Amino acid sequence: MFKSRQRPIVIPQWEHQKLAGTLALLWGNAEFERPPVPFESFLTGIGLHDRAYDPLDILPIGELPEEEWLALTRRGFEMTWADPVADLITKMHLQRLVSYGDAPARQALAVEMAQEIQRQLQRHDLDAATFERIDRITSLCDRIAFDFCFEVPAEGEVRIFPRNDREEEVAVRYRIEDGTIQVDPWPCKADSHAGYLVGYQLDGYPTVLEPVMMPYRLVHLTH
């Protein structure tokens, strides 16, 4: 769960990944092609990338002991779906998260995960480069949703391959403030999008659920 840095509310991981999935759902236009995999698989892999968490989790982001977080992430990695494309998208995301940092336990798990990803790519005759490009999109969707849930101004960028048949990379930047998510260059099929997440009052959560609606707007970043 995310603890807002503005007010005493929490946002479950499932709400966070719902926003990431919404960004994946909107992905694709004349400048940014959708990846050459089934779209439902692409959406599932990104929209359920934190699959080890319960719907109303009580695991605060940034406060878990390292050993507990690694065990949770391993559990998510070892879960499987019948759809190998969606499964690989999620597995690559989790492997990337574990690879951040140089602690021996992290690095050992990252190597183990990378080996299993390679086996799965070979077993299903899937193209590694395609999934590495998709993982850039996963990272962007995840980072935007991650930063949004803390309810403080944030910005960042991820380098994306906008065309499936080209090696050109484009830095997609985002800025978040007061419920508005601005992105440039614009990678979505819609000109803009409005939606909401559901948070809960911290007091009593998760036994007592007092919902807090969290509307957002997704728009083109203005300079």
ABEGO torsion letter per residue (X at the ends): XBBBAABBBBBBAAAAAAAAAAAAAABEBAABBBBBBBAAAAAAAAAAABAABBABBABBBGABBAAAAAAAAAAAAABBBABAAAAAAAAAAAAAAAABEABAAAAAAAAAAAAAAAAAAAAAGBBAAAAAAAAAAAAAAAAAAAAAAAGBBBBBBBBBBABAABABBBBBBBBBBGGBBBBOBBABABABBBBBBBBBBABGOAABBBBBBBBBBBBBBBX
